[in-house]
Amino acid sequence: MIAKNAIGQTSGPTWSFTTEHAPPLIEEILDASIEENTLYVSDTPTLRQGFVDAWTLIAPSPPPEGMSMDVVSGVVTWTSPSLTASPTTITIRGTRAASGLYDEESWALTVIPTQEHHPADKNKDGGIDDFELLDYITIWKKGEVGDFELLDAIDIWKNSTFIGNLASTRAAVAENTQIAAFRILPDQPLAPGTTFSTTLTLDVDESNAPASLIMVETLPLGWTPTNENPSRASFTSSTGELKWLFITGMGFPVEDGVVTYNVTIPETAEAREYLVSGSIKYNDPDETHIEKTPVGDRNVVVGNDPNANTQVTATRGLPNRPQLPGATFSTSLTLEVDENNAPDSLIAVETLPLGWTPTNENPSRASFTSATGELRWLFITGLGFPVEDRTITYDVTILETAEMREYPIYGGIKYKNSDEDNIEKQVIGDANIQVGNPTYILNTNVIGDGMTTKTPDLLQYDEGTTVLLTATPGQGYGFVGWTGDIPAEREQENPLELIMDGDKSVTANFQETGAPATHPADINADARIDINELTAYGAAWKSGANWPNGPVPIDINYFTNAGYQTFGGQPIGVTYADGQHWHDSVYTVPVAATHAVVTLYYQAITKEYVEFLRDNNVTNTAGQDLHDAWASPLGGNKVPPVDMDMVMIDLAGLLGDIDQDGFVGFSDLVALLASWGPCQGPDLCPADLDCNGDIGFGDLLILLAAWS
């Protein structure tokens, strides 16, 4: 309700009220909403007391096209509500003719865009209640509605949402739901009239399981299923479709499990091979409708094996990684023929998803029917395409608008055996192609003594993933570079970042570095000198017993990765070759710098190191004692660094020459004034002549002093 405005006479035989304090005559009419272009009929006004003789539509005035009022009942009708008129305030007036008394009531009518209603939503309220769902399941069991329509209805019912909001409600389920089904059938020929058992195993990633799932098995016509466990939802004999419905929270959750059922073959079944097909269907948060084909067995042989004296098999090979919409991939069909029993002619059929296009068939195809996706080859011995061992190859281009999901590719071979029986066999091997973001493989190899690590270390990488490759040389070896799928001029980087944009193979190359021979003090030859070995070496030298000419200096190159790893002293976050005793550091030089002063300091013990020993030594007070001695003015006095050497380097360029034209002048002044204020970064601030991070009067004075 918007606002009530009661107006009338100030006196009368029945009523006496003012406009502010009069008791309302008309009951409150609540605000409402209606879909555009849908017939709107208001509720019949209810009076609190008395009666009215006539009703009048007060607002909107004039009424929009299609809006009218019944002056007797007070009902407002609008035949085609328009979004352009929303929201609309409707005001009606009820009047008593004898006294002239009247009352008015107003409410808001909001016109909303047309909602998409699921067929199960009988009352068109945007949701599906319990009885609407039960009614829909009933007609689904009769085969009158599709499987995905039922799954959508279940989603709407469980989430209490409009069908248009399914995408957002599904987003609560983790992406990339993984479900697989595996079928097992008898592997021996069966006699007509035999009953055999079938097993379907569901493998569900329970952390990403959908809320509902339909499993379909399609039997040859006339074959009868029995003893289903769990109980089937429906069986349609006219199509051979046997269905199960799983709904988490309703007794049949979507989870790992085994479905079993028996099948009775008709007594009149011909002796040949029969196909048992099927699918699992569910809604995925990213890919609304998912349909997957069970893997495993798909054929049942009735009677003596009709292929006993004619052996032909076909195996399909598909890419084992996702393909993007619009991508082209290669497919192979390998025919294996028993040449002693080969048929004279054979037809191979492949059925592609609709809209997918085959090209580059080898040998040439016989036909392609885009309406069905059927691609055919005809082989006739003696006419250039004999029935023999061969591999058929062809490319397939995926539809640009293909959804990100799994698609089946299926087919068969047809021929007559020596008894003139019609033989039809399904192609075995790969049966599904995944449309999605591609993945790539990174192979690493080593030449020399060393190892490589990949971060992250995965079997396959999504397109665009950055992988960090680190090469670690073995003892006595150094890393000399990468070869293989390496970006130009980055062969020496270690670690090396690679962006996965295709399959890559990379080799880390190591070679001997000529690291120094084992030092005499390294008694156990473990590539390191511990304190005991150093003490023994010093004592031996003092005694003059072993090295009368004095001790051998411990070479500064006496570093090996293996030696330092034995006691956990290997460098962290950086890699050095065996024997490397230096580290390269890179510094950014300000644009306006004219020279650089480099000073080498030596410090016997650093603040960070002594504080580390103080904080991490918990066995005694030695760490604290060392810190106190280091900090004492009478002791170490914090061991200030000692200036060992200094060098000045002249840098090219003229101070104040912002535009680098060889002299300081008006154009440099203009550039400085245009950049006035804080710098955005050292490389973006050539006018910061005093290098204080701000362009101001100090820089102006420097420029004027250098004016030429």
C-alpha positions, 0 to 999 in steps of 0.5 A, spaced: 500 500 500 502 507 498 498 511 502 490 512 504 486 519 502 480 518 505 475 524 503 468 526 504 462 530 508 464 532 515 457 530 517 451 525 515 446 520 518 451 514 518 458 517 517 462 523 521 469 524 520 475 529 517 480 527 512 485 526 517 482 522 522 476 518 518 476 511 519 478 507 512 472 505 508 476 500 503 481 495 506 488 495 504 490 493 497 497 490 497 503 492 492 503 487 487 508 485 481 506 482 474 510 480 468 510 485 462 505 483 457 501 479 462 494 480 464 493 483 470 487 483 474 487 486 481 483 483 487 476 485 488 476 491 493 473 489 500 469 494 505 471 495 512 463 497 513 457 499 509 457 499 502 459 503 496 454 505 489 460 506 484 467 505 483 472 510 479 479 509 477 483 516 479 490 514 478 494 513 473 490 519 469 489 518 464 490 510 464 495 507 460 493 503 454 489 497 456 488 499 463 480 499 465 476 498 471 469 495 472 465 500 476 461 495 479 466 491 482 472 495 483 476 491 479 482 494 475 484 490 469 491 491 465 491 487 458 498 488 457 503 491 462 509 495 460 516 496 463 516 503 461 510 504 465 513 501 471 512 502 477 505 505 477 501 507 482 493 505 482 488 509 486 481 507 486 475 511 489 469 508 492 463 512 493 456 512 496 451 516 492 446 518 497 451 521 502 456 523 497 461 519 502 467 516 498 474 513 500 480 512 496 485 506 496 492 506 493 497 501 491 503 500 487 504 495 481 511 494 479 512 491 472 518 486 471 521 483 465 518 476 463 521 470 467 522 464 463 518 458 467 520 451 467 514 446 464 513 443 471 512 450 474 504 450 473 502 456 477 507 460 473 510 463 480 517 462 478 518 456 483 517 448 483 513 446 489 513 439 492 506 436 488 509 440 481 515 436 482 511 429 483 507 430 477 513 432 473 516 426 475 510 422 473 510 424 466 518 423 466 517 416 467 512 415 461 517 418 457 513 424 455 519 429 458 526 429 457 532 427 462 535 434 463 528 437 463 527 433 469 534 435 472 533 442 471 526 441 475 529 438 481 534 444 481 529 449 481 525 445 486 531 444 491 534 451 490 527 454 490 529 459 485 527 461 478 530 457 472 533 463 470 537 463 476 540 456 475 547 458 473 548 462 480 545 457 484 549 452 481 555 456 482 555 453 489 557 446 487 565 446 485 567 447 478 569 441 474 564 435 477 567 429 475 563 422 474 565 416 470 561 410 469 564 403 467 559 397 464 561 390 465 557 385 460 558 377 459 564 376 455 562 369 452 556 368 447 549 367 450 544 363 447 537 366 446 532 366 452 538 367 456 538 371 462 545 375 464 547 380 469 550 387 468 554 391 472 555 399 472 560 402 477 559 409 478 565 413 480 564 420 483 568 425 486 564 426 492 567 433 494 564 436 487 558 431 486 552 434 483 545 434 487 542 429 482 543 425 476 540 420 471 543 414 469 540 411 462 541 404 459 539 402 452 537 395 451 536 392 444 528 392 443 525 386 446 530 385 451 527 385 458 530 388 465 529 385 471 532 385 479 535 392 478 538 394 484 537 400 486 530 400 483 529 403 477 525 409 476 522 407 469 523 402 463 520 404 456 519 397 452 518 401 446 525 404 446 529 399 450 531 405 455 532 403 463 533 409 467 535 410 474 534 417 478 539 419 484 537 425 488 542 427 494 538 427 500 532 423 498 535 416 499 539 415 493 545 420 493 549 421 488 555 417 490 560 412 489 556 405 488 554 399 483 548 398 479 546 391 477 541 389 473 539 382 469 537 382 462 533 376 459 534 375 451 528 374 447 527 367 445 527 369 438 533 373 438 538 372 432 545 369 432 549 376 432 552 381 436 548 386 439 549 393 442 548 395 449 549 403 450 547 408 455 549 415 458 549 419 465 546 425 465 547 431 470 547 439 471 554 442 472 555 448 475 559 451 469 556 446 463 549 446 464 547 439 461 553 434 462 552 427 458 557 422 459 558 415 455 559 409 460 566 406 458 567 398 458 563 393 455 558 395 450 556 389 446 553 382 447 554 376 442 548 372 442 549 364 439 555 362 436 560 368 435 558 370 428 565 373 427 569 366 429 571 365 421 571 373 420 576 377 424 575 385 423 576 390 429 577 397 429 580 402 434 579 409 435 585 414 437 583 421 440 587 426 443 588 425 451 587 432 453 582 438 452 581 442 446 578 449 445 572 451 441 574 452 434 580 448 435 582 442 430 584 435 432 587 429 429 583 422 429 585 415 427 582 409 426 586 402 426 583 396 422 586 390 424 583 384 419 585 377 419 587 376 412 585 369 411 578 371 413 577 378 410 571 380 408 570 382 400 567 389 402 567 393 409 563 400 411 566 404 417 562 409 420 564 415 425 559 419 428 561 426 430 557 431 434 553 436 430 556 442 427 563 439 428 567 438 421 571 433 418 577 434 413 583 431 411 581 424 411 586 419 409 584 415 405 578 419 402 571 419 405 565 416 401 560 421 404 559 426 410 552 427 412 552 434 416 545 433 419 547 427 422 554 427 423 556 421 420 562 420 416 563 414 412 568 410 408 567 404 403 573 399 402 572 394 397 577 389 395 580 389 388 577 396 387 583 400 390 581 400 397 582 393 399 579 390 406 586 390 410 590 392 416 590 400 415 590 406 419 584 411 417 586 418 419 582 425 419 582 432 422 576 434 426 574 442 427 570 443 433 564 448 433 566 455 435 560 455 440 561 448 443 560 448 450 565 446 455 564 439 456 565 432 454 562 430 447 562 422 445 565 420 438 562 413 436 562 409 430 562 402 427 564 397 422 559 393 418 561 387 413 558 380 411 562 374 414 563 368 410 556 365 412 553 372 409 551 374 416 550 382 417 556 383 422 556 390 426 561 392 431 562 398 435 569 401 434 573 400 441 578 405 444 577 412 445 570 414 445 570 421 448 573 428 447 573 434 452 572 441 450 575 445 455 582 449 456 588 445 454 593 442 458 600 441 456 606 436 458 613 438 460 618 433 460 625 435 463 632 431 461 639 432 464 646 431 461 651 431 466 651 430 473 645 434 476 638 434 477 632 439 475 626 440 479 619 443 477 615 448 481 609 446 481 611 439 479 604 436 475 603 431 470 599 436 466 599 444 466 593 448 464 595 453 458 598 459 461 601 456 467 608 459 469 613 453 471 619 454 475 625 450 473 631 449 477 637 446 475 642 443 481 649 440 479 652 434 482 658 434 486 664 437 481 659 439 476 656 446 474 650 448 470 652 451 463 645 452 460 638 449 458 637 447 451 630 445 448 624 449 448 627 455 451 625 462 450 631 466 446 637 469 450 634 465 456 638 459 456 643 461 462 637 463 467 637 459 473 631 458 476 628 459 469 620 461 468 616 457 463 609 459 461 606 453 458 603 454 451 604 448 448 608 441 450 615 442 452 621 438 453 627 442 456 634 439 458 639 441 463 646 441 461 652 440 467 659 439 466 665 438 470 667 445 473 674 443 475 673 444 482 679 443 487 681 437 489 680 434 496 683 439 501 689 435 506 684 437 512 678 434 509 680 427 512 674 423 511 673 426 503 666 429 504 667 435 501 667 439 507 672 441 513 668 441 520 671 444 526 675 437 528 678 436 522 680 444 522 683 443 529 687 437 527 690 440 521 692 446 525 695 442 530 699 437 525 701 444 522 704 446 529 708 440 530 711 440 523 710 433 523 706 432 516 707 439 513 714 441 514 713 447 509 707 450 512 699 448 511 696 448 505 691 454 504 684 453 504 682 455 497 676 460 497 673 456 491 672 450 496 665 450 495 661 444 493 653 444 493 654 436 495 658 438 501 654 444 504 648 439 503 650 434 508 650 439 514 644 443 511 648 449 509 646 450 502 644 456 499 637 458 500 633 462 494 639 462 489 643 457 486 651 457 485 656 452 481 661 448 485 667 453 486 663 459 485 665 464 491 661 470 489 654 473 488 652 478 482 647 484 485 644 488 480 642 496 482 638 501 478 641 507 477 637 513 477 636 516 470 639 523 472 646 520 476 652 523 473 657 518 477 657 512 482 661 511 488 662 503 490 664 502 497 666 495 499 666 494 507 668 488 511 664 486 517 666 480 522 659 479 525 653 482 522 647 485 527 642 480 523 647 474 525 648 475 532 641 476 533 639 470 530 644 466 535 641 470 541 634 468 539 635 461 537 640 458 542 636 455 547 640 450 550 645 455 554 646 463 555 652 463 549 647 466 544 646 472 549 653 472 552 655 473 545 650 478 543 652 482 550 659 482 548 658 484 541 653 490 543 658 492 549 662 499 548 667 496 551 667 490 547 665 489 540 661 495 540 657 492 535 663 491 530 662 496 525 664 495 518 671 497 515 672 500 509 676 496 505 676 499 498 672 504 494 671 506 487 668 512 483 665 510 476 663 516 471 656 515 468 655 518 461 650 524 461 650 531 462 646 533 469 640 537 467 639 535 460 633 532 461 631 531 454 638 528 452 639 533 446 646 534 449 645 541 452 641 544 458 636 549 455 629 551 455 626 545 453 629 541 459 626 547 463 619 545 460 620 538 461 621 539 469 615 544 470 611 539 466 613 533 471 613 538 477 610 534 483 612 527 486 615 522 482 611 516 479 618 511 479 625 512 478 625 510 471 619 515 470 622 521 473 628 524 469 627 531 471 628 528 479 635 531 478 637 531 486 634 524 486 629 525 492 623 522 489 620 529 488 621 534 482 621 541 486 625 547 487 631 543 488 631 540 481 630 547 478 636 550 482 640 544 479 638 545 472 639 553 472 646 552 475 647 547 469 644 552 464 648 552 457 
